[in-house]
Amino acid sequence: MEQLFATGPYSNPVTPVLASRALERRFDAPGGAVEVLAGVSLSVQAGEVVAVLGPSGSGKSTLLHLLGGLDRPDAGEIYWGDFPVHEHAPRQLAARRARYVGLVFQNHYLLQDFTLLENVAMPSRILGEPDEERAAALLTRVGLGGRLDHPPSKVSGGERQRAAVARALALRPKVILADEPTGSLDHARAEAVFDLLVTLAAEEGTAVVAVTHDERLVDRPDVRKLRLVDGRLGPTDVVGATPTVA
């Protein structure tokens, strides 16, 4: 990892919590292989918030799945700190991912037969280290201290998504990957949930990479904005820009 970022645009005295270099991903299609990602490089530091913008179908979710070790690139490298994600199959990464990466999706994926407290405590229970105290504290922090014993069906969509944010932070991950985390909410609720995600991540020193098509949501000075165009990641003000890790 030190060599990867030793010179050139990857130069940085601090090892990124999340990094990729020259990622490529192709999918088979009736007319031939479709190249979704064509050399995506990214470097994210602890506590940083990065938004990846682009329309539906641009490859944003594909990129996030690769960064989270849920899929494997056709070429390129991915690192969680010094750990080479690209050298392992997705099924081999589950335990490490649980501790290193928090995931938030457009669909909250809360378990309907469990309370909000049980849902947020579930990651620690799965690892055999139940921590309901932290789960309760996180739910209180996101404004759900009075809903601990409620099942997901008894709270609003915005509250369910706030619980999903709390669950993503349960194991103190180094990075949160958020895939259209507010896509199912109206703009006011979406802003509230995204503000909460950014605030909590800052408090925990957690990096955030969020993909979204809603540019209004991330139009703020504390978010570094990149755009995915034609399989390449670049500054938001340059269409088809050269990949960047700035």
C-alpha positions as CSV (number, residue, x, y, z in Angstrom):
1,M,0.0,0.0,0.0
2,E,2.9,2.4,0.8
3,Q,4.3,1.9,-2.7
4,L,0.9,2.4,-4.3
5,F,0.6,5.9,-2.9
6,A,4.3,6.7,-2.8
7,T,4.4,9.0,-5.8
8,G,2.4,11.0,-8.3
9,P,-1.3,11.7,-7.8
10,Y,-1.5,9.0,-5.1
11,S,1.1,10.7,-2.9
12,N,-0.1,11.1,0.7
13,P,1.7,10.9,4.0
14,V,-1.3,9.3,5.6
15,T,-2.7,5.9,4.4
16,P,-6.3,6.4,3.1
17,V,-9.0,4.5,4.9
18,L,-10.4,3.6,1.5
19,A,-8.7,3.7,-1.9
20,S,-9.0,2.3,-5.4
21,R,-6.7,2.4,-8.4
22,A,-7.7,1.9,-12.1
23,L,-10.9,-0.1,-11.3
24,E,-12.5,-1.7,-14.3
25,R,-15.8,-3.6,-14.4
26,R,-17.6,-5.1,-17.4
27,F,-20.8,-7.0,-17.7
28,D,-21.9,-9.4,-20.4
29,A,-24.8,-8.3,-22.6
30,P,-26.5,-9.6,-25.7
31,G,-24.6,-7.2,-27.9
32,G,-21.3,-7.8,-26.2
33,A,-19.5,-6.8,-23.0
34,V,-20.6,-3.5,-21.5
35,E,-17.8,-1.5,-19.8
36,V,-19.3,0.2,-16.7
37,L,-16.2,1.4,-15.0
38,A,-13.1,2.3,-17.0
39,G,-10.2,3.1,-14.7
40,V,-11.7,4.6,-11.5
41,S,-9.2,5.8,-8.9
42,L,-10.2,7.3,-5.6
43,S,-8.6,8.0,-2.2
44,V,-10.6,8.8,0.9
45,Q,-9.2,10.0,4.2
46,A,-10.7,9.4,7.7
47,G,-13.5,11.8,8.4
48,E,-13.9,12.9,4.8
49,V,-17.2,12.9,3.0
50,V,-17.2,12.2,-0.7
51,A,-20.3,12.3,-3.0
52,V,-20.2,10.4,-6.3
53,L,-22.8,12.0,-8.6
54,G,-24.2,10.7,-11.9
55,P,-27.5,9.7,-13.5
56,S,-29.1,6.3,-13.0
57,G,-27.2,3.6,-14.9
58,S,-23.9,5.5,-14.8
59,G,-22.2,2.8,-12.6
60,K,-22.4,4.5,-9.2
61,S,-23.8,1.5,-7.4
62,T,-21.4,-0.8,-9.2
63,L,-18.5,1.3,-7.9
64,L,-19.9,1.2,-4.4
65,H,-20.3,-2.5,-4.4
66,L,-16.7,-2.9,-5.5
67,L,-15.5,-0.6,-2.8
68,G,-17.5,-2.5,-0.2
69,G,-16.1,-5.9,-1.3
70,L,-19.6,-7.0,-2.5
71,D,-18.4,-7.5,-6.0
72,R,-15.0,-8.1,-7.6
73,P,-13.3,-5.8,-10.3
74,D,-12.2,-7.1,-13.6
75,A,-9.0,-5.1,-13.1
76,G,-7.6,-2.6,-10.6
77,E,-7.0,-2.5,-6.9
78,I,-9.0,-1.7,-3.8
79,Y,-7.7,-1.1,-0.3
80,W,-9.3,-0.8,3.1
81,G,-6.4,0.8,4.8
82,D,-3.5,-1.5,4.0
83,F,-5.7,-4.5,3.3
84,P,-5.9,-5.5,-0.4
85,V,-9.6,-6.2,-1.0
86,H,-9.1,-7.0,-4.6
87,E,-7.1,-10.1,-3.7
88,H,-10.0,-11.8,-2.0
89,A,-13.3,-13.2,-3.1
90,P,-16.4,-11.4,-1.7
91,R,-17.4,-14.4,0.4
92,Q,-14.0,-14.2,2.1
93,L,-14.5,-10.6,3.2
94,A,-17.6,-10.7,5.3
95,A,-16.0,-10.7,8.8
96,R,-13.5,-8.0,7.9
97,R,-16.2,-5.9,6.1
98,A,-18.5,-6.1,9.2
99,R,-15.8,-4.3,11.3
100,Y,-14.4,-1.9,8.6
101,V,-17.4,-0.9,6.4
102,G,-20.8,0.4,7.3
103,L,-23.5,0.1,4.6
104,V,-26.5,2.3,4.0
105,F,-28.9,1.6,1.1
106,Q,-31.9,3.3,-0.3
107,N,-34.0,0.4,1.1
108,H,-33.3,0.4,4.9
109,Y,-33.3,-3.5,5.0
110,L,-34.3,-3.4,8.7
111,L,-35.6,-6.8,9.9
112,Q,-39.4,-6.5,10.4
113,D,-39.6,-9.0,13.3
114,F,-37.2,-7.1,15.5
115,T,-37.3,-3.8,17.3
116,L,-35.2,-0.9,16.2
117,L,-32.9,-1.5,19.2
118,E,-32.5,-5.2,18.1
119,N,-31.9,-4.1,14.5
120,V,-29.1,-1.7,15.4
121,A,-27.6,-4.2,17.9
122,M,-27.7,-7.0,15.3
123,P,-24.2,-6.5,13.8
124,S,-22.6,-6.8,17.2
125,R,-24.8,-9.9,18.0
126,I,-23.7,-11.6,14.8
127,L,-20.1,-11.2,15.8
128,G,-20.8,-12.6,19.2
129,E,-20.2,-9.3,20.9
130,P,-23.7,-7.9,21.7
131,D,-23.6,-4.2,22.5
132,E,-27.1,-2.9,23.1
133,E,-25.8,0.0,25.1
134,R,-24.1,1.4,22.0
135,A,-27.2,0.6,19.9
136,A,-29.4,2.5,22.3
137,A,-27.0,5.5,22.4
138,L,-26.9,5.7,18.6
139,L,-30.7,5.5,18.3
140,T,-30.9,8.3,20.9
141,R,-28.4,10.3,18.9
142,V,-30.5,10.0,15.7
143,G,-33.6,11.1,17.6
144,L,-35.1,7.7,18.1
145,G,-34.5,7.2,21.8
146,G,-38.3,7.0,22.4
147,R,-38.7,4.3,19.7
148,L,-36.2,1.6,20.9
149,D,-38.9,-1.0,21.3
150,H,-40.8,-0.1,18.1
151,P,-40.6,-2.5,15.1
152,P,-39.8,-0.8,11.7
153,S,-43.5,-1.0,10.7
154,K,-44.5,1.3,13.5
155,V,-42.2,4.2,12.5
156,S,-42.0,6.5,9.5
157,G,-39.8,6.1,6.4
158,G,-37.5,8.8,7.6
159,E,-37.2,7.2,11.0
160,R,-36.4,3.8,9.5
161,Q,-33.6,5.4,7.4
162,R,-32.2,7.1,10.5
163,A,-32.2,3.7,12.2
164,A,-30.3,2.3,9.2
165,V,-27.7,5.1,9.7
166,A,-27.4,4.1,13.4
167,R,-27.0,0.5,12.4
168,A,-24.2,1.3,9.9
169,L,-22.2,3.0,12.7
170,A,-22.8,0.2,15.3
171,L,-19.4,-1.5,14.9
172,R,-17.5,1.8,14.6
173,P,-16.5,1.3,11.0
174,K,-13.7,3.2,9.3
175,V,-15.9,4.1,6.3
176,I,-19.6,4.2,5.5
177,L,-20.7,3.5,1.9
178,A,-24.1,4.9,1.2
179,D,-26.0,4.0,-2.0
180,E,-28.7,6.5,-2.7
181,P,-29.4,6.5,1.1
182,T,-32.2,9.1,0.9
183,G,-33.6,8.1,-2.5
184,S,-37.0,7.0,-1.1
185,L,-37.5,10.2,1.0
186,D,-38.9,13.6,0.1
187,H,-36.3,16.4,-0.1
188,A,-36.8,17.8,3.4
189,R,-36.5,14.4,5.0
190,A,-33.6,13.5,2.7
191,E,-31.7,16.5,3.8
192,A,-32.3,15.7,7.4
193,V,-31.0,12.1,7.1
194,F,-28.0,13.2,5.1
195,D,-27.1,15.9,7.5
196,L,-27.4,13.4,10.3
197,L,-25.1,10.9,8.4
198,V,-22.5,13.6,7.9
199,T,-22.6,14.9,11.5
200,L,-22.4,11.4,13.0
201,A,-19.6,10.4,10.7
202,A,-17.6,13.5,11.7
203,E,-18.1,12.8,15.4
204,E,-16.9,9.2,14.9
205,G,-14.1,10.1,12.6
206,T,-15.7,7.9,9.9
207,A,-15.2,8.5,6.2
208,V,-18.4,8.6,4.0
209,V,-18.7,7.8,0.3
210,A,-22.2,8.4,-0.8
211,V,-23.6,7.9,-4.4
212,T,-26.6,10.0,-5.4
213,H,-28.2,11.6,-8.4
214,D,-29.5,14.5,-6.2
215,E,-27.0,17.3,-6.5
216,R,-29.0,19.5,-4.2
217,L,-28.4,17.1,-1.4
218,V,-24.6,17.3,-1.5
219,D,-24.3,21.0,-2.4
220,R,-22.4,21.9,0.7
221,P,-18.8,22.9,1.5
222,D,-18.0,19.9,3.7
223,V,-18.6,17.4,0.9
224,R,-16.1,16.6,-1.9
225,K,-18.1,16.1,-5.1
226,L,-17.0,13.8,-8.0
227,R,-18.9,12.8,-11.1
228,L,-19.0,9.4,-12.8
229,V,-19.1,9.9,-16.6
230,D,-18.6,7.2,-19.2
231,G,-17.1,4.9,-16.6
232,R,-14.6,7.5,-15.3
233,L,-14.5,9.5,-12.1
234,G,-13.7,13.2,-12.3
235,P,-14.4,16.6,-10.9
236,T,-18.1,17.7,-11.0
237,D,-17.3,20.7,-13.2
238,V,-15.6,18.7,-16.0
239,V,-17.5,16.2,-18.1
240,G,-15.4,13.2,-19.0
241,A,-12.7,14.3,-16.7
242,T,-9.5,12.5,-16.1
243,P,-9.8,10.3,-13.0
244,T,-8.7,12.0,-9.8
245,V,-7.9,11.2,-6.2
246,A,-7.5,14.8,-5.1
